[in-house]
Amino acid sequence: MDLSQFSGFLVFLAIFTMGFWLMIFLLTFVIPYWLVGYFREAWKYRKEDKTVAKK
């Protein structure tokens, strides 16, 4: 394996590793944060609609 193949392999490994950790970050923090915020806001609006309908 010469230097160009080795450097190409290192570039591939770096991109693959960054993509892997980005997916881990998205799946464990960003997507749950987005879903919890969405459901919390939907529940708040549903609760407000019920109180307005009672008045």
Backbone torsions as a table, in degrees:
resi	resn	phi	psi	omega
1	MET	NA	122.4	-179.2
2	ASP	-90.8	-176.7	-172.1
3	LEU	-66.0	-37.8	-178.0
4	SER	-68.2	-38.6	176.8
5	GLN	-66.0	-41.5	-179.4
6	PHE	-65.4	-42.5	179.4
7	SER	-68.1	-36.2	175.5
8	GLY	-63.9	-40.4	176.9
9	PHE	-63.4	-40.4	178.5
10	LEU	-65.5	-38.8	177.2
11	VAL	-64.3	-45.0	177.3
12	PHE	-59.6	-45.0	-179.5
13	LEU	-62.8	-40.2	179.4
14	ALA	-65.2	-45.3	-179.6
15	ILE	-65.4	-42.8	179.2
16	PHE	-62.6	-42.4	-179.6
17	THR	-66.7	-41.7	177.9
18	MET	-63.6	-41.3	177.6
19	GLY	-63.5	-40.2	179.0
20	PHE	-61.5	-49.3	-178.2
21	TRP	-69.8	-30.7	175.2
22	LEU	-65.2	-42.3	177.9
23	MET	-65.0	-40.6	177.3
24	ILE	-61.1	-44.7	179.3
25	PHE	-62.1	-44.6	-178.9
26	LEU	-64.9	-42.4	-176.2
27	LEU	-73.9	-26.4	-176.4
28	THR	-99.3	-23.1	-176.7
29	PHE	-121.4	-53.0	-169.4
30	VAL	-71.7	-49.6	-176.6
31	ILE	-67.0	-44.9	175.4
32	PRO	-62.4	-37.1	177.9
33	TYR	-61.7	-43.0	179.9
34	TRP	-65.6	-44.2	-178.4
35	LEU	-66.9	-43.1	179.7
36	VAL	-63.5	-42.3	177.8
37	GLY	-63.2	-40.1	179.5
38	TYR	-64.1	-48.7	-177.8
39	PHE	-68.6	-34.8	178.2
40	ARG	-65.1	-42.1	179.8
41	GLU	-70.1	-39.5	177.8
42	ALA	-63.2	-39.9	178.9
43	TRP	-66.3	-38.7	179.0
44	LYS	-63.8	-43.8	179.8
45	TYR	-67.7	-36.7	178.3
46	ARG	-65.8	-38.7	178.5
47	LYS	-66.1	-40.4	177.9
48	GLU	-65.1	-39.0	179.5
49	ASP	-64.3	-36.8	179.2
50	LYS	-68.5	-37.8	179.8
51	THR	-71.2	-34.4	177.8
52	VAL	-69.7	-37.6	-179.4
53	ALA	-67.8	-29.9	-179.7
54	LYS	-73.4	-27.3	-176.1
55	LYS	-79.5	NA	NA
